[in-house]
């Protein structure tokens, strides 16, 4: 499959990386092997975005609900996460990738939190790709913590509650400083967003594939972008309004 990606490329792609466990089960291997195999697909996505000029990539690595998984699997995920932080950050920095993390960090070890902070500080000035890892993240948590910040400001007398609107709340959710995702991709066959970026995905185009995350390749990503390029994004308007362009 060698056709070129259409010119209409998303600015920001968000991905639920699903299917590691099933990939391992199909091979009668521990789920932890599937998570390790999934790391290859992460690198493939980063390479793809850098090459094709996609400015932002957000990956759902570990949800707030994942803490309830078996302790052995959570432990393996934490070891993999720490290993990736220690192994990959210097290379990401060399390639101009800005790395940051969104989510509740209170469940992570002090060592992992320190590595997160170090990675964010090292890469803060990079602009080639905005790579965000959602870890300990939930969309409801995100909205709740934004509301809590606004409530704190109001209680302190620094904010009039009557002025709180969508823009005020949106300014306090994760990723408020970059464009919302244009394209959401979920691997693994399930067709749901699983509490990921609930606020930010309001007008995002959704695309699902049966491909398990460790089996991801460029053909799958190209298919997603080709489908995205064919869609008419109306943002609540009619097709005729979009065709007519901005009102004079």
N, C-alpha and C positions, 0 to 999 in steps of 0.2 A: 504494500500500500504506500505509494509514493506521491500521491497528489498533495499539492501545497495547501496549507491552512488558509481559509478565506481571510481577507483583509480585516474583517470585523472581529477583532480579538478582545476578549474581556480584559478589563484593567485589573480585576481582582477575582481570584478563584478560591473558593472554600471547599474543602474535601472532608467527608467522613470516611476514614480509612477502615472499612469493615471487611471481615473475612479471614483474618489471620488464624483464628482458632479453627475454623472449618477447613482451611487449607492444610493445617497440621493434622487434623483428624482424618482427612482423606488419605494421608500418607502414614497414618497410625503412629504419629509422633506426638510428643507433648505440645500443648498449646504454646508454650514458651518458644518452641522452635518456629512456630508460625509468626510470632511477634518479631523474632530476629530476621526472618525472611522478609518481613514487611519493611524493614529498614532500607532494603535495596530500592523499593518503590518510592520511598521518600526522596532518596537521592536522585532517582530518575525524574521525579516531578520538579525538583529544584533545577536540575539541568534543563529541562524542557522550558520552564518559565523564563530562565535567563536567556535562552537561545531565541525564544519567540517574542520577547518583549512584554511579557505579562508582569505588571509592576508589583503585584501583591499576591501572596499565597498563604492561606490560613488552613492549618491542618488540625483536625480534632484527634488528639493523641490519647487523652485520658479524661473521661467525663467524671463529674461529681458522683454519678451513680456507680462508676467502676470500682470505687472503694469497697463495695459490697461483694465483689467477686472473691473466689477462694484465696486465702492468704498466700498460698504458694504462687498463684498466678500474679497477684499484685506485687509480691516480692520480686518475681522475675521481671516484671515490667519496670519496676523501680531500678533494678540493676541495669537493665538495658538503657533506660533513660539516662542514668548517670554516665554509663559508658559512652553513649552518643555525645553527651555534653563534653566529655573529656577528650573525645577523639575527633569530632567534626568541627568544632567552633573555629579553630584557627584557619581551616580550609575555607569555611564560609566567609570569614572575615577577608581572606585573601581575594575572594571572588566578588567582594563588594556587597555581600548580603547583610542586611540588618536583621538581627534575630531578637524576638521578644516573646514573652509568655503572657497569656491571659488566663485567669482562673484564680481560685482560692488556694493559696500556697500553704495554708496552715497544716495540711495533712502530710506534707512532704518533709523529709529529713532536713536538718540544718545544712548538711553537706550539699544536698541537691539544690536547696534554695540559694546557697552561696554561689553555686555554679551557674544558676540561672542569672543571678545578678551580675556576675562577672561577664557572662556571655553578652548580656544586654549592654553593659558598659563598653565592652570592647568594640562592639559592632554598631554602636549608636549613630555614628556619622556616615554609615554606608547607605547607598542609594540605588544600587543595581536591582535589588529585590527586597521587598518587605516581607519577611518570613515570620509568621506568627504561629506559635504552637499553643493550642488550647489544652491546658493540663489542669486537672482538678476543676474543670469548667462545666458550667451548666447555664443555659440561656435564662432560666428563671432566676438563678442566683445572680446573674449579670444585671437583670432588670431590678431585682430587689436591692442590690448594693447601690445602684444608681439612685433609686428612690430614697434609700437611707441617707446618702450624701446630701440630697436636696432637703430632706427632713431636718438634718443636722443644721444646715445653713438657715433654714426657716426658724428653727427653735432658738438659734443664736441671734436672731433679728437681722441677719444679713441678707435675707431673701423674703420677698413678699409672696406668700403661698399663692396668691391670685395670679402671679405671673408665671407659674409653672405650666408649661405646655409641652408638646411633643419635642420641640427643639431643645428645651431645657433638659428634659430627660435624656434625649438622644446624645447630648453633649457629655453625659456622664457614664454611658455604657462603654464597654470595651470597643476598641478600634474607632472611636469617635473622630480621630484625627486623619483617617484615610477613607477613601470612597468605599461604600458598602459593596459586598460581593456582587458581581455581575452574574457569575455562574457558580452553582452549587453542584458538586459531583458526589455521589455516594456509590461506592463499590459494594459487592457482596450480595446484591439482589433485593435487599429490603428497601421498600419505598416509604421512608419516613425520615424526618430530620433529627429525631432523637435529642431534643432539647439543646440543639446547637444553634447559636446565634439567632435566637428567636426574634429579637428586635431588628437585627441587621438584615435578615433575609426577607423582609417584607415584599420587595419587588425583584428578588433574585430569580433567575431562571434555574429550574431544577432539572437535573439529568441523572438517571440511574443506570447502572450496568450490573449484569450478573457476575462480571469478572471479580474474583476474589482479590483483595488488595495485594498480596505477594505476586500475583500473576499480572499486575498492571504493566502495560508497555506503551510505547508511543502511539501505536495504532488506536488504543482506547482513548487516549487523551486527544488525538486528532479527531476522532469521531465525535467526542463531546464538543470540541470547538466548532466543528463543521455544523453540528446541530444548532449550537448557539447562534451561529452566524445567520441561520435561516429564520430565526424567530423575530417576530415583530414585538418590540418592547413598548408597551403603551403607558405604563405608570398611571393607570386610572383614566386615561384619555381614550378617545375613539381612534380607530385606524385612520379616519379621514382627517382628524386633527393632527395626527402625527405626520401624515403625508403633506399637509399644508405647511408644516414648519412653524416656528415661533410666531406669535401674533405680533404685528407691527404696532 
